[in-house]
Amino acid sequence: MKATLEFNLPEEAIEHLDALHGHEWKAIVLDLYRQTRNLRKHGHKYKDADAAIEDFMDSIVCLVLDNGLSLD
């Protein structure tokens, strides 16, 4: 089986890059899943939901940047 993706560049440049880096996005989601599962299983230090959400958002940004990706 063979699959071919086509993009109209430069108009679909973001979609093209997302397709090229799909495995990295999957790794980020898996990492975030494991982090949240461990927090639920072993407890956490957060005083309220806002603190947890803030930390989760920071984790997302760090993982995205560490993988050379962008949230744009």
C-alpha positions in Angstrom: 0.0 0.0 0.0 1.2 3.5 -0.8 -0.1 6.8 0.4 0.7 10.2 -1.0 0.0 13.5 0.7 -0.2 16.7 -1.4 0.0 20.3 -0.2 -0.3 23.6 -1.9 2.8 25.4 -0.8 3.3 28.0 0.5 -0.4 28.3 1.4 -0.5 25.0 3.3 3.0 25.2 4.8 1.8 24.8 8.4 -0.3 21.7 7.5 2.8 20.3 5.6 5.0 20.8 8.6 2.4 19.2 10.9 2.3 16.2 8.7 6.1 15.9 8.6 6.3 16.0 12.4 3.3 13.9 13.3 5.5 11.4 15.2 6.9 14.2 17.4 3.4 15.4 18.2 2.4 11.9 19.1 5.4 11.6 21.5 4.4 14.9 23.1 0.8 13.7 23.7 2.1 10.4 25.1 4.5 12.3 27.5 1.7 14.5 28.7 -0.6 11.5 29.2 2.0 9.8 31.3 2.7 12.9 33.4 -1.0 13.3 34.2 -1.5 9.6 34.9 1.4 9.7 37.4 -0.1 12.8 39.1 -3.4 11.1 39.5 -1.9 7.8 40.7 0.8 9.2 43.1 -0.8 12.5 44.1 0.3 16.1 43.4 1.5 19.3 45.0 -1.1 21.6 43.5 -3.2 23.8 45.8 -5.9 24.4 43.2 -7.0 23.7 39.6 -5.5 27.0 38.3 -2.0 26.0 39.5 -2.3 22.6 37.9 -3.5 24.0 34.6 -0.7 26.6 34.6 1.9 23.9 35.1 0.3 21.7 32.5 0.4 24.6 30.0 4.0 25.2 30.8 4.8 21.5 30.2 3.1 21.7 26.8 5.1 24.8 25.7 8.4 23.2 26.9 7.8 19.9 25.1 6.8 21.7 21.9 9.8 24.0 21.9 12.2 21.2 22.9 11.1 19.3 19.8 11.6 22.3 17.6 7.9 22.6 16.9 5.5 25.5 17.1 1.9 26.0 18.4 1.2 28.4 15.6 
